[in-house]
């Protein structure tokens, strides 16, 4: 019953260890964080996650001999993930019932009973050979972010269940669903990203017109440096990031905002957005001329690590007169 939940937390945990890889639907391996696996060969990966007769996953290290349930493993190596896992396990087993002495946990509004998202599966729940899973992994989206993305086998039909006759049900298709959640974690809009070649790559559906079309409102911390990107998928590669998913407003942002536009100096629309952000005295990233990639996802797919991307962003963030000078040198229109 807990296999999908275990698989989700294995994927989340994967970003914390070296050499993680799924070998098949039932088995994954990585370098063991308990014993270090090897001081001489950093490519050793002898810790295995293996299904335990439909009871979830167990871990076993062929180096140090560690052998325990995934729950016990998380308790040892990551107390924060252990607590999150326990909360979801309670909901999985008891629904809305909160056993005495256990966590006081409320299921997020966007997944509570009646939520349209309950009709879909998260990417973290899909088999490793599922086309949507392969698409997301092909774009190298961090595995600990897969739970934020959903798969709609019939996107138009699913949309019409919320807004009757919104889309043509006769020409349906599967799409990746990217929910836009409010500060209270209620879905007010969503994007459907095509998984194959099509004339319309993105379809944005708005359920509440009063909300700004910004992705990441449910997690952003405005009291720290936060990054404003153009696309939701790009924002998944950065900590404390949001995306202007069709919105073109910065009125709600404070001086902690750093605008990270795509590296398209010949795109008049993007050039205007960069210029507007500079005029409002926001910090902006002006990419170096040597950069050949268009956006953050392209950078990662081109071989750059998330650390490399953050280092480049930090080294090329400008404000005021310096931003204007760099912008003049960068733009090609």
Secondary structure, 3 states (H helix, E strand, C coil): CCHHHHHHHHHHHHHHCCCCEEEECCEEEECCCCCCCCCCCCCCCCEEEEECCCCCEEEEECCCCCEEEHHHHHHHHCHHHHHHHHHHHHHHHHCCCCCCCCCCCCCCHHHCCCCHHHHCEEHHHCCCCCHHHHHHHHCCCCHHHHHHEEEECCHHHHHHCCCCCCCCHHHCCCEEEEEEECCCCCEEEEEEEECCCCCCCEEEEECCCCCCCEECCCCCCCCCCEEEECCHHHHCCCCCEEEECCCCCCCCCCCCEEEECCCCCCCHHHHHHHHHHHHCCCEEECCCCCCCCCCHHHHHHCCCCHHHHHHHHHHCEECHHHHHHHHHHHCCC
